Amino acid sequence: MSKTGNLSAPSLADRVRTVDAGAVVVGAHFLGATPVFVLGEEAVLFLSAGGVRRIAIHSGAILASTADGARLVTGGDDGRLIAVAADGVHRVLARDGAGRWIDQVALGRGGAVAWSAGRVAHVLTAKSGERRFEAPSTVAGLAFAPKGFRLAVAHYNGATLWFPDAPGVPPEKLDWKGSHLAVSFSPDGRFLVTAMQEPTLHGWRLADRQPMRMSGYLTRVRSLSWTADGHFLATSGAERLVLWPFDGKAGPMGRAPRLISWGDTRIAMVACHPCRPVVAVGTVEGAIALVRIDDGAAIEARPAAASPVSALAWDGSGSQLAFGCENGEAGVVTL
Amino acid sequence: MTPPQTDKIPVTVLTGYLGAGKTTLLNRILSERHGKRYAVIVNEFGEIGIDTELVVNADEEVFEMSNGCVCCTVRGDLVRIIDGLMRRKGKFDAIIVETTGLADPAPVAQTFFIDDQVGARTKLDAIVTVVDAKWLKDRLKDAPEAKNQIAFADVILINKTDLVTPREIDALESRIRGINPYARLHRTERARVDLKEVLDRNAFDLDRILHIEPNFLATDAQEHDRGHGQHGAAGHDHHHAHPRHEDDDLRHDHDEEIQSLSLTIEAPLDPDRFFPWIQDLVAKEGPNILRCKGILSFKDDPQRFVFQGVHMILEGDHQRPWRGDEKRDSRIVFIGRNLPKEAIRAGFASCVASVA
């Protein structure tokens, strides 16, 4: 249990630039140094020094988005997978034949893209084209492993590790009862963690498939972020910032999470700084703060407002933090 | 932060066995001029005759929770679809979920209680079940789903009444009442019903639990209010309060399997006895208890406490102060399968507060 963050700490409020996105913000990303906000419907917003540029890319809801700094990939209820480049040029990467919702996307190294519609996960690479894997139930999460060309697919009653470039290797199913939603590899690739339908995380140590359960949350965990050194997994879903220790052989097995209090409202989004042991947190009341892991000290970037924080992301260098809210407020904090 | 109740999008669930007329009712809702826009979640495309922009195909994926409780289920596809639909908030005023004929309504209802995000953004308005007047009797014999759908319903449309005689309808109503005496019943042809009887019912709104009375003869002109036939409490010994047994005097057929149980206690209850009892009851009997509801009077508590439940999931809250003109008693109802009635009756009786 760490000490409570100091609310009278210096504020970053004068370093915040805000815009009205006009719709619920469902994703925040950076393409180069430019903050890009993904709206719940139709469009993305580029926020540059010159102003706001709105680019329509889908004909309905945007259900998923991810970015690697060079390009942004989105899936929509129009059954389309769209790639957006840093200059705003966008193109259709794939279409679902039946027009089903594309609601999971992931980006891997070397330009690999993964997405899913219903039970079918797809991977597209420049080298080997498109491959598909049918999960036992609807795909609820996708993540590329940090090493090797391997994709984790979360679904009901577990997750499956799929090697798209090794057709001879059967997908390996990790069983655990219940509905697994988000999925994430630890940066060193030793652990796989899923967020479940109930307010619980599940994990496996991949070396021996040892299962682990991380519980105690108030609500379903929707936001997961690994610290730069991979020592902690930061999560939303509680009134304190929950950091599960993943250093050491056993990861969080048999260990308590580090808990950092900040304010007393539930944390909706977390984003770990790309280099330093600092976590940006956004609350269901719209407040945003930077929390230092070592001593729990917090700097407020934005006071509580009307609407929950629904998107939060750092740029590659850790000098800008982009955020978006359910009511369409969006902005960027420059450090 | 939970948005105010009024911000929540109401969700109506349409159930009914194959061919009963769900889609007819759905098309009627969508085609009537009511100025409302609906997002529709269906299990099969193609049957909807109305050009509605927001039609989503559902997979009916029923997921058990990892806690090992077989009745703690959600519709995983609904969690996902509602999350997706809410990105287009502003494009629709309400959601209608049409289930397949074989669907169990419980996972649908439980989704709204179990998933915090679904519960924060939408509210279950009512479960509306359409039954086929001609074939229901047979379905009750061979299809457990049909019985479940009646037991869960807030509103039941006895459809296709033009295909049977009034006497047959009376018999059918009696049969339905034997399973669920609390739903509103309507006799329809081609699912023709005043839509306000189907939509905006607030059947799962704790604030709207005003009284718990069997909805007898709700379709008949001679509808009479049974609620006022209360026995006087004069001379009632609060030390030995016994719940009154009300389900015997109802004019309906007893279903052999699914029945309801209604209990009333006039003496104030002890919350420290009631909550452990009800929690233990639903933990043990959850799979058999389909729905329950209650209005409670706790000792030294000026507020009415209301609760409702689906299988093992309970929610409850203080509702408002008891009014002076109101009879202050505690009333609970259960609809369930093979309910251990005597044990429930004795358990409820043991919740009466000691006289200080």
Interface residues (C-beta under 8 A of the other chain):
Chain A: V24 V26 G40 E41 G60 A61 I62 L63 D77 R100 W101 D103 G118 S137 T138 A140 Y156 W176 K177 G178 S179 M196 Q197 E198 P199 T200 H202 T219 R220 R222 T265 R266 V284 E285 P308
Chain B: M1 V56 N57 D59 E61 F63 E64 M65 S66 N67 G68 V74 G76 D77 V79 R80 G84 L85 M86 R87 R88 K89 I114 D115 D116 Q117
